[in-house]
Amino acid sequence: MSTSSIFFIFTNYIKVLAYLWLGQLNATNLATSLILLPLAPVGIWLGYWLLNKISQAVFYRFIFYFLFATGIKLIYEGIQQWP
């Protein structure tokens, strides 16, 4: 778990550079992040609770489905903004 945590901390700090480069790190986005910050522990608790209530295979299938759907949405939006 600690290796995964360190990896995600590192990748999230790398993303800050990309956000700066793209001009996405502005006061509006930071304010939105601060407003949504209290929901992060709720999401962690909900994921932990779900993992204990349903089988691990079903949980991961559910998570992978939504990750796939999110990826498709992001690719679609990226193609729409292509010059």
C-alpha positions in Angstrom: 0.0 0.0 0.0 2.8 2.5 0.8 4.4 1.9 -2.6 1.1 2.7 -4.3 0.6 5.8 -2.2 4.1 7.1 -3.0 3.5 6.4 -6.7 0.2 8.3 -6.7 1.6 11.2 -4.7 4.5 11.4 -7.3 2.1 11.2 -10.3 -0.2 13.8 -8.8 2.6 16.3 -8.3 3.7 15.7 -11.9 0.1 16.5 -13.0 0.4 19.9 -11.3 3.0 20.9 -13.9 0.7 19.8 -16.7 -2.2 21.8 -15.2 0.1 24.9 -15.0 1.3 24.4 -18.5 -2.3 24.1 -19.8 -3.5 27.1 -17.8 -5.9 25.0 -15.8 -4.6 26.0 -12.4 -6.6 29.2 -11.7 -8.6 30.6 -8.8 -11.9 29.2 -10.0 -10.6 25.6 -10.2 -8.8 25.9 -6.9 -11.9 27.2 -5.2 -13.9 24.3 -6.6 -11.3 21.9 -5.3 -11.4 23.4 -1.9 -15.2 23.2 -1.8 -15.2 19.5 -2.9 -12.3 18.6 -0.5 -14.5 17.5 2.4 -16.1 14.9 0.1 -12.8 13.1 -0.4 -13.1 11.2 3.0 -16.7 10.3 2.1 -15.6 8.7 -1.1 -12.8 6.8 0.6 -15.3 5.6 3.3 -17.8 4.6 0.6 -15.2 2.6 -1.3 -14.1 0.8 1.8 -17.7 0.1 2.8 -18.6 -1.2 -0.7 -15.4 -3.4 -0.7 -16.5 -5.0 2.5 -20.2 -5.5 1.4 -19.8 -7.0 -2.0 -17.3 -9.4 -3.5 -13.9 -8.1 -4.6 -14.5 -9.3 -8.2 -17.8 -7.4 -8.5 -16.3 -4.3 -6.9 -13.3 -4.2 -9.4 -15.6 -5.0 -12.3 -17.7 -2.0 -11.3 -14.7 0.3 -10.9 -13.1 -0.8 -14.2 -16.4 -0.1 -16.0 -16.6 3.4 -14.7 -12.9 4.0 -15.4 -13.4 2.8 -18.9 -16.5 5.0 -19.4 -14.6 8.0 -18.0 -11.6 7.4 -20.3 -13.9 7.2 -23.4 -15.6 10.5 -22.3 -12.2 12.2 -21.9 -11.0 10.9 -25.3 -14.3 12.1 -26.9 -14.0 15.6 -25.4 -10.3 15.7 -26.5 -11.2 14.9 -30.0 -14.0 17.5 -30.0 -11.5 20.2 -29.0 -8.9 19.1 -31.5 -8.1 22.0 -33.9 
